[in-house]
């Protein structure tokens, strides 16, 4: 078993079957962390800049994890 600690949560993952195991209290902490993660994910709109000939494309953005749980297994 490989243990990972993120804040108050300890997640154990089996190295052979990759099953995920945690304490019941840690599940509650994960749910709270997941809710906090999504709290401010409403639509974020900013005006598009005016396109001009001297503009270059920005570098690709690093994709943000879709959920807090995804960050446990980076």
Secondary structure, DSSP 8 states (H G I E B T S, - for coil): -EEEEETTEEEEE-TTT--EE--HHHHHHHHHHHHHHTTT-S----------TT-----------SSGGGGGG-
